[in-house]
Amino acid sequence: MGHGGDVIAELTTDHEEVELLFTRLEELPPGDPRRKLYADQATIELVRHAVAEEAYLYPAVRTHVPSGDALADRELEDHASAERTMKDLERCEANDPEFDRLISRLMTEIRTHVADEEGNLFPRLRESCSAEILNELGNKVRQAKKTAPTRPHPSAPDKPPANKLLAPGIGTVDRMRDALSGRGKDS
């Protein structure tokens, strides 16, 4: 992840990449070990994406969009729910009966969240912000994704300033664990 453009283009491209991973996963039969690889890769991308949104997108929504506090709070609730699902999914192998239930729930949560962001939040943000602000946010989101965690941490803070202070350290530990385990490298 890290595509260029304003924040809306950046995050929309992330959404498309995760949807492609979900589609690949759905094309495989239940129990196929590659389903776990795609689920892990989707989790990595989703966590990085969510951390960047929480650090920069939602504070901007609160500042620039009318009724932005309520909108940002709802998006954070979506993130918290999906992160709990990803945490549960992390413990399952593809042949675990719980895997299919959890991946189905995660895909539903994410697809609903994406539809809301793209159909509601992004248009409202575009109406409320200048191109300069949207481009600056895109750059900040790209930078945040580089150091963001790659594993779900449901109890980690999701609002500035605490999330901005802790995320890079947690991200370093996650990337070290991923490198040692090979997680995210085979999909």
Beta strands, then each sheet from edge to edge (+ up, - down):
end
